Amino acid sequence: MKRVLGLLLLLAGFVLPVIAQDSQTPPPQEQPPSAPTAPSDQTEPVKVKRTWPLPKAEISAGFAYRSYYGPSATSIGMIGAYGSYQYNFYRWLGLEGEVLGVNGSIKVTNLPPQSLHVFTALAGPQIYPLGRHKLDPFGHFMYGGGFLIASVPAFSGFPGNTTTTAVKAWQAGGGLDLSLKPHWAVRVVQFDYVSAKFLGPGVPNQNGKRVSFGIVYRFGEK
């Protein structure tokens, strides 16, 4: 009997640990972290329209072509340069002062050519009907003085002669500026109708046409 009880106790010593091991639940396996998902309500960035600042003042310089009508309806083309300074009051209004100088010559049969130099100093309002943007159309009316220097070289024993005439002058027209940077722009083109009475009273004004283009530098900000 004692042997049977000893055998049962021995079997229990082997079986109980196995049962306890089987009854334990395995620990849960760790899940790899999931990648963050992008929110579904993302929107595209709003495009901001660039605004060009209003410069306090600007200067411009470049090439100029001016037609000139002389005596006997003689017409010539004169080339030279212009320079201007403009002070801006508002985005649509500025006050401009400009000087221009062009040269040319008139050839008369059996006579040496007459050299002509035309200078104008004008001022007036410059208007920007659309305000100030990357592309700026403008118009203006300018009034001031005109100067004609006519020179004839010595010929057939006659000495050379130079005369200077100062008269009132005006021009009206407009143009187009293209902004490249806040301080720099290109004057793509400028057209003007010009008038001055260089030949004296009683003679029709010497009207003409002018075309110019150049660069613009802007400084300061309002």
C-alpha positions, 0 to 999 in steps of 0.5 A: 500500500505504501508503495502505491501511495509513493508511486502516485505522489511521484506521478503527481510531481511530474504531471502538475508542473506540466498542467500549470505550464499549459494553462498559462496564456502566452503574452500578446505579441507586440505590433509594429508601430503604424505609419501616421496617416495624412489628414484627409482635409488637407488643402492647397496653399492659397496663391497670394497675388504680388503687389508692387510698392509705390516708389517715392520717386523714380528716374529714367533715361534712354534713347529718343527719336524725334521728327522735325519739320523745317522750312519748306515742309522739310522733314528729318529724323533726329536721334538722341537721348532723354532723362527724367525725374518723377515724384509720385503723389499717389499710385495713379499720379506723379509729377515728371520733369524731363530733358531731351536732346536730339541731333540731325541735319538738313541737306539743301541742294548746292549748299552744305548741310545744316546741323540742327540740335533740338533740346526741350525741358518740360514738366507735367503730370503723369497718370497711371489709369490702372495704378501700379503693377508689373505692367504699367501703362501711363499717359502725360501732358508736359509743357515747358521750353524748346531750344533749336541750335542751327549751325551752317559751316563756312562755304564759298568764302562765307563764314560759318554761322550758328543761331539759337532759338528759344520758344515754348514747347509741349508734348502729349502722349504715353507709354508702357513700363515693365517692372522687373524688380521692386527698384528696376523697370524697363520703359518698353516704349513711349510715344509722344506728339511734340510741338514747338514754334522754332521758326518764329511768329507767323509760321505754323508750329513745328509739330512732330512725333517722338518715340523713346525707350529706356530704363527706370530706377525707383527709390524710396517707398510711400 
